[in-house]
Amino acid sequence: MRAAVLALCGVLLAWPAQAQPTLRAVRLAAPLEIDGRLDEAFYGTTPSISDFVQIEPVEGMPATEKTELWIGFDAANVYVTFRNWESRPDLVVAKEMRRDNTTIYTGDDNVTFFFDTFYDRRNGVEFTVNAIGGRIDGQTFNDRQWSGDWNTIWDVEVGRFEGGWTVEAAIPFKSLRYRPGDAQTWGFNAFRTNRWKNELSYLTPVAKARGQGGVHQASVAAQLVGISAPSGSKNLEIKPYLISTASTHAAPAGTSRDLSGDVGLDVKYGVTQNLTADLTYNTDFAQVEADQQQVNLTRFSLFFPEKREFFLENAGTFQFGGAQVNNFGGGADTPILFYSRRIGLENGRAVPIDAGGRLTGRVGRYSLGVLNIQSGDDELARARGTNFSVVRLKRDVLRRSSIGLMATARHEAGAGGADNVAYGVDGTFGFFANLAVNTYWARSKSTGVTRDDTSYRAQLDYAGDRYGVQLEHLAIGDHFNPGVGFVRRDDMRRSHAQVRFSPRPRESRLIRRWFYAGSVTYVENGAGVVETRERDGEFAIEFQNADRFRVNYNGTYEFLPAPFRIAPGVTLPVGGYDFDALSVGFNRAPRHRMSANLGVEYGTFYNGHRTTVSVASGRATFTSRLSAEPTYAVNWVDLAQGSFTTHLPGTRVTWTITPRMFTSALVQYNSSTQSVSANVRLRWEYLPGSELFVVFNEDRDTRARRFPDLANRAIIVKVNRLFRF
């Protein structure tokens, strides 16, 4: 057995890199005019790059619609241009113009191109454009994970011609980070999504199981040569802001009104070609959109993603142990050692951030991240001034793997202030096309705590197209509490196994893939008492038009070690509970003008029953500029201790004037908190990187005698201006 394991390790470590094509960028004699017309001589004299290959629906076959690609550069910019031929231009799907809206990526005809500018075969940046000029930019990490929270300055225009549509983009070298030296070698890939056929084609093929996410796979990208980059002047960006706020707060003593103003400053400086320093003074996040409300029927904490720009760029650098965070996902049991929402937020209130800075980037085979933030006092939030610091160091090993260290610290000012330190080591390993291993060990030290303060994890994940297997063991001590992190559930030992079989019928005009999956989860606490057992099964059908039908079964045993107040006036006693549920769902794909994830669930729940009806990820597209995104969830719960119903309706309405200017309104009602909230935002990028925000926030209490009574209201105007040197 030992010899077999050693042989397998030898195969994995010695597995050769797949040969990839080499592309050459062309130096331009004059800058391109970014207008989407493709009428410059460059396009007539330079052969295009073509021959895109399908991975959906017929892997390995040539794309049925021709795509032409050009890559050029001059002293200031890298240019990427697409000419997308269409046999049926009238069927092109393009509904969303607003920057960074996920519908551009998931529901519209689009093209995406990817640069691995450090050529480390692990990380990169992506740019996506749909047929009406909607754009998304993002970063990729660890050869598979993507964050759309990175925004940079680039120019793009789209156009139409008789046989299809075009994209013309210019990305300034100042918007990219790359290795020192004039002659550059980058990784490059591109794909095109044809929605009316539900066809996906790549310039350099990726594993079919990866789908659109295959463009994140830097390890299979083509080699791009020929680019001569600027020698690396130390880029400097200064972004001051002005803000004015008029607010109204209701209190038992009477209504108070306040008018205030403030100023602040953000600075970005290229310390070296590879390392970037971000500095912030008197940071303000008033322009950030409101959180989506959630109803919590569990005894564990809810996860809310980070939305503040200062913390988002290079967020993947601070990812630890394979835990999913920010827009990668959240809410799983794996702890997050650095959770930036612990900074500047306390007891549901914003806490002032006085100043802070961070340093991120690469030095050879190392990735580095250092952060230090000082927050101020806030009497209403019962928060005292606190210093937060994080250090992250990660080294690339093998072809697609890394090992790293991370440490965080939190120190409260004043007498009796609590201190907390957390640290750990982790490794993420990628083998073949679809096999990944995530591991970590971590420990926290808090004031007055001396034991049971460690956590560790080992996970194996094989995510092939036809088969999938995941095995995991996770342990979290009762006193493991990273002060700048997030722990959903402590005092546990969790073992989990999942298998999947997803065959594709050879010839079907209706069904693209069948999906069968099953999993078991076993959780016990540190004393060896079983707290949770789960059995899950799923059957699903993925249709050729991207719609999906599913049936799920869930069987749960849950032990409550303490009374659990699940709703006002309803408390479940200590004890063990067995319950089962069956759910049916239909996901109408975002490519349609009316789309949503519809679900109905019924089953036993603790010592009673629960029925749930939900509408999630809803979208109604009226025009390319006007859309509504309704959501609704209702739970009817009948327990031995009492019955209750929760309602969570809401909708976001968006009017997009141009890709750089939009207005959105998010209105939500939460029966659990008995409140109605509204968040209305106008965002106008009046110059590249410079923005005007006008924000209206209002909360009303539905329990008040004068329904609905005002709780809080604020009107905020914020303007910033980017100066780039």
Rosetta blueprint (number, residue, H / E / L):
1 M L
2 R H
3 A H
4 A H
5 V H
6 L H
7 A H
8 L H
9 C H
10 G H
11 V H
12 L H
13 L H
14 A H
15 W L
16 P L
17 A L
18 Q L
19 A L
20 Q L
21 P L
22 T E
23 L E
24 R E
25 A L
26 V E
27 R E
28 L L
29 A L
30 A L
31 P L
32 L L
33 E L
34 I L
35 D L
36 G L
37 R L
38 L L
39 D L
40 E L
41 A H
42 F H
43 Y H
44 G H
45 T H
46 T L
47 P L
48 S L
49 I E
50 S L
51 D L
52 F L
53 V E
54 Q E
55 I E
56 E E
57 P L
58 V L
59 E L
60 G L
61 M L
62 P E
63 A L
64 T L
65 E L
66 K L
67 T E
68 E E
69 L E
70 W E
71 I E
72 G E
73 F E
74 D L
75 A L
76 A L
77 N E
78 V E
79 Y E
80 V E
81 T E
82 F E
83 R E
84 N E
85 W E
86 E L
87 S L
88 R L
89 P H
90 D H
91 L H
92 V L
93 V L
94 A L
95 K L
96 E L
97 M L
98 R L
99 R L
100 D L
101 N L
102 T L
103 T H
104 I H
105 Y H
106 T H
107 G L
108 D L
109 D L
110 N E
111 V E
112 T E
113 F E
114 F E
115 F E
116 D E
117 T L
118 F L
119 Y L
120 D L
121 R L
122 R L
123 N L
124 G E
125 V E
126 E E
127 F E
128 T E
129 V E
130 N E
131 A L
132 I L
133 G L
134 G L
135 R E
136 I E
137 D E
138 G E
139 Q E
140 T E
141 F E
142 N L
143 D L
144 R L
145 Q E
146 W E
147 S E
148 G L
149 D L
150 W L
151 N L
152 T L
153 I L
154 W L
155 D E
156 V E
157 E E
158 V E
159 G E
160 R E
161 F E
162 E L
163 G L
164 G E
165 W E
166 T E
167 V E
168 E E
169 A E
170 A E
171 I E
172 P E
173 F H
174 K H
175 S H
176 L L
177 R L
178 Y L
179 R L
180 P L
181 G L
182 D L
183 A E
184 Q E
185 T E
186 W E
187 G E
188 F E
189 N E
190 A E
191 F E
192 R E
193 T E
194 N E
195 R L
196 W L
197 K L
198 N L
199 E E
200 L E
201 S E
202 Y E
203 L L
204 T L
205 P L
206 V L
207 A L
208 K H
209 A H
210 R H
211 G H
212 Q H
213 G H
214 G H
215 V H
216 H H
217 Q L
218 A H
219 S H
220 V H
221 A L
222 A E
223 Q E
224 L E
225 V E
226 G E
227 I E
228 S E
229 A L
230 P L
231 S L
232 G L
233 S L
234 K L
235 N L
236 L E
237 E E
238 I E
239 K E
240 P E
241 Y E
242 L E
243 I E
244 S E
245 T E
246 A E
247 S E
248 T E
249 H E
250 A L
251 A L
252 P L
253 A L
254 G L
255 T L
256 S E
257 R E
258 D E
259 L E
260 S E
261 G E
262 D E
263 V E
264 G E
265 L E
266 D E
267 V E
268 K E
269 Y E
270 G E
271 V L
272 T L
273 Q L
274 N L
275 L E
276 T E
277 A E
278 D E
279 L E
280 T E
281 Y E
282 N E
283 T E
284 D L
285 F L
286 A L
287 Q L
288 V L
289 E L
290 A L
291 D L
292 Q L
293 Q L
294 Q L
295 V L
296 N L
297 L L
298 T L
299 R L
300 F L
301 S L
302 L L
303 F L
304 F L
305 P L
306 E L
307 K L
308 R L
309 E H
310 F H
311 F H
312 L H
313 E L
314 N L
315 A H
316 G H
317 T H
318 F H
319 Q L
320 F L
321 G L
322 G L
323 A L
324 Q L
325 V L
326 N H
327 N H
328 F H
329 G L
330 G L
331 G L
332 A L
333 D L
334 T L
335 P L
336 I E
337 L L
338 F L
339 Y L
340 S H
341 R H
342 R H
343 I L
344 G L
345 L E
346 E E
347 N L
348 G L
349 R E
350 A E
351 V L
352 P L
353 I E
354 D E
355 A E
356 G E
357 G E
358 R E
359 L E
360 T E
361 G E
362 R E
363 V E
364 G L
365 R L
366 Y E
367 S E
368 L E
369 G E
370 V E
371 L E
372 N E
373 I E
374 Q E
375 S E
376 G L
377 D L
378 D E
379 E L
380 L L
381 A L
382 R L
383 A E
384 R L
385 G L
386 T E
387 N E
388 F E
389 S E
390 V E
391 V E
392 R E
393 L E
394 K E
395 R E
396 D E
397 V E
398 L L
399 R L
400 R L
401 S E
402 S E
403 I E
404 G E
405 L E
406 M E
407 A E
408 T E
409 A E
410 R E
411 H E
412 E E
413 A L
414 G L
415 A L
416 G L
417 G L
418 A L
419 D E
420 N E
421 V E
422 A E
423 Y E
424 G E
425 V E
426 D E
427 G E
428 T E
429 F E
430 G E
431 F E
432 F L
433 A L
434 N L
435 L E
436 A E
437 V E
438 N E
439 T E
440 Y E
441 W E
442 A E
443 R E
444 S E
445 K E
446 S E
447 T L
448 G L
449 V L
450 T L
451 R L
452 D L
453 D L
454 T E
455 S E
456 Y E
457 R E
458 A E
459 Q E
460 L E
461 D E
462 Y E
463 A E
464 G L
465 D L
466 R L
467 Y E
468 G E
469 V E
470 Q E
471 L E
472 E E
473 H E
474 L E
475 A E
476 I E
477 G L
478 D L
479 H L
480 F L
481 N L
482 P L
483 G L
484 V L
485 G L
486 F E
487 V L
488 R L
489 R L
490 D L
491 D L
492 M E
493 R E
494 R E
495 S E
496 H E
497 A E
498 Q E
499 V E
500 R E
501 F E
502 S L
503 P L
504 R L
505 P L
506 R L
507 E L
508 S L
509 R L
510 L L
511 I E
512 R E
513 R E
514 W E
515 F E
516 Y E
517 A E
518 G E
519 S E
520 V E
521 T E
522 Y E
523 V E
524 E E
525 N L
526 G L
527 A L
528 G L
529 V L
530 V E
531 E E
532 T E
533 R E
534 E E
535 R E
536 D E
537 G E
538 E E
539 F E
540 A E
541 I E
542 E E
543 F E
544 Q L
545 N L
546 A L
547 D L
548 R E
549 F E
550 R E
551 V E
552 N E
553 Y E
554 N E
555 G E
556 T E
557 Y E
558 E E
559 F E
560 L E
561 P L
562 A L
563 P L
564 F E
565 R E
566 I E
567 A E
568 P L
569 G L
570 V E
571 T E
572 L E
573 P L
574 V L
575 G E
576 G E
577 Y E
578 D E
579 F E
580 D E
581 A E
582 L E
583 S E
584 V E
585 G E
586 F E
587 N E
588 R E
589 A L
590 P L
591 R L
592 H L
593 R L
594 M E
595 S E
596 A E
597 N E
598 L E
599 G E
600 V E
601 E E
602 Y E
603 G E
604 T E
605 F E
606 Y L
607 N L
608 G E
609 H E
610 R E
611 T E
612 T E
613 V E
614 S E
615 V E
616 A E
617 S E
618 G E
619 R E
620 A E
621 T E
622 F L
623 T L
624 S L
625 R L
626 L E
627 S E
628 A E
629 E E
630 P E
631 T E
632 Y E
633 A E
634 V E
635 N E
636 W E
637 V E
638 D E
639 L E
640 A L
641 Q L
642 G E
643 S E
644 F E
645 T E
646 T E
647 H E
648 L E
649 P E
650 G E
651 T E
652 R E
653 V E
654 T E
655 W E
656 T E
657 I E
658 T E
659 P L
660 R L
661 M E
662 F E
663 T E
664 S E
665 A E
666 L E
667 V E
668 Q E
669 Y E
670 N E
671 S L
672 S L
673 T L
674 Q L
675 S E
676 V E
677 S E
678 A E
679 N E
680 V E
681 R E
682 L E
683 R E
684 W E
685 E E
686 Y E
687 L E
688 P L
689 G L
690 S E
691 E E
692 L E
693 F E
694 V E
695 V E
696 F E
697 N E
698 E E
699 D E
700 R E
701 D E
702 T L
703 R L
704 A L
705 R L
706 R L
707 F L
708 P L
709 D E
710 L E
711 A E
712 N E
713 R E
714 A E
715 I E
716 I E
717 V E
718 K E
719 V E
720 N E
721 R L
722 L L
723 F E
724 R E
725 F L
